[in-house]
């Protein structure tokens, strides 16, 4: 089922087709040059993460792997297909929601400029001063707020805060929270008013 027809992702671009095309091209095309090696992971998460009373959900894991993939996309300037191939090989990926991961990686890579345009007015500093981890997390939050209307905005924000705590700097989660809260008021005003 393509993401356009997926009932949980209204308005999301058809990223699964692109994901499948990228994988097909990567596996069938002989390359004459050595591809850029993916950058080291910022703190690879391989075991189950406990939040509250149990293990991380498949969607939470998808977001965790998406942060790592987007980090490679930003820092290593790797193409999404190469990043995807590398990330799927990491321990624990089989427990992630791969459909949601595909939507995040390919959707964000495709819409990075538009997402930056949404986020930038809420920043108090230039993007060059934002860590790649916090930028990746803000991209995930902005993308989900805009395209994954099945996920309540408070869940999006809380998941992103947890990602920033796990992978980011000491107080990066506070910055992510402030930016995504502002963005949620813009993109989902009615939902934010309902509380």
Secondary structure, DSSP 8 states (H G I E B T S, - for coil): --TTT-TTSTT---HHHHHHHHHHHHHH---SS--------SS---S--EETTEE--HHHHHHHHHHHHHHHHHHS---HHHHHHHHHTSTTGGGS-HHHHHHHHHHHHHHHHHHHHHHHTT-SS-GGGS-HHHHHHHHHHHHHHHH-TTS-HHHHHHHHHHHHHHHS-TTHHHHHHHHHHHHHHHHSHHHHHH-
